[in-house]
């Protein structure tokens, strides 16, 4: 899936990506908005920048995110 700027997402699971760190487990279940989807490189394995409610902005692996309505 390709994420777009402004999409609402949820961190719904721990990522299998090596960039996932233990402190990110606290983000599971939190909603946010895509800030920088890195569409210029169009790489599904690239990290995307997400503004998480009450947690600031973080770069997260795409396999940990899902779009919510």
C-alpha positions as CSV (number, residue, x, y, z in Angstrom):
1,X,0.0,0.0,0.0
2,X,1.2,3.5,-0.8
3,X,0.5,6.0,2.0
4,X,-0.4,9.6,1.1
5,X,0.2,12.8,3.1
6,X,-2.8,13.6,5.4
7,X,-4.1,10.0,5.7
8,X,-5.2,8.9,9.1
9,X,-3.5,5.8,10.3
10,X,-3.2,3.5,13.3
11,X,-0.1,1.8,14.6
12,X,-1.7,-1.6,14.8
13,X,1.2,-4.0,15.3
14,X,4.8,-4.4,16.0
15,X,6.9,-4.3,12.8
16,X,9.1,-7.1,11.6
17,X,11.5,-4.4,10.2
18,X,14.9,-4.1,11.9
19,X,14.3,-0.3,12.5
20,X,11.5,-1.2,15.0
21,X,12.8,-0.4,18.5
22,X,11.4,-1.6,21.8
23,X,10.2,1.8,22.9
24,X,7.9,1.8,19.8
25,X,5.8,-1.0,21.4
26,X,4.1,1.9,23.3
27,X,2.8,3.3,20.0
28,X,0.7,0.3,19.2
29,X,-3.0,1.3,19.1
30,X,-2.2,5.0,18.7
31,X,-3.7,7.0,15.8
32,X,-1.9,9.5,13.7
33,X,-1.6,11.4,10.4
34,X,0.9,10.7,7.6
35,X,3.3,13.7,7.4
36,X,5.9,12.5,5.0
37,X,5.1,9.3,3.0
38,X,8.4,9.4,1.1
39,X,6.6,9.1,-2.2
40,X,9.6,10.5,-4.1
41,X,11.4,7.2,-3.7
42,X,8.3,5.0,-3.9
43,X,9.8,2.3,-1.7
44,X,7.3,0.1,0.2
45,X,10.0,-0.7,2.8
46,X,10.9,2.9,3.5
47,X,10.0,4.5,6.8
48,X,7.1,7.0,6.8
49,X,6.9,10.0,9.0
50,X,3.7,10.0,11.2
51,X,2.4,12.5,13.7
52,X,1.1,10.4,16.5
53,X,-1.6,11.7,18.9
54,X,0.1,12.8,22.1
55,X,3.4,11.2,21.1
56,X,5.0,13.6,18.6
57,X,6.3,12.8,15.1
58,X,8.1,9.6,14.4
59,X,9.4,7.6,11.4
60,X,7.8,4.2,11.4
61,X,8.0,1.1,9.2
62,X,5.0,0.8,6.9
63,X,4.1,-2.8,7.9
64,X,3.2,-1.5,11.4
65,X,0.6,1.0,10.0
66,X,-2.9,0.7,8.6
67,X,-5.2,3.3,7.2
68,X,-8.3,4.2,9.2
69,X,-11.4,6.1,8.1
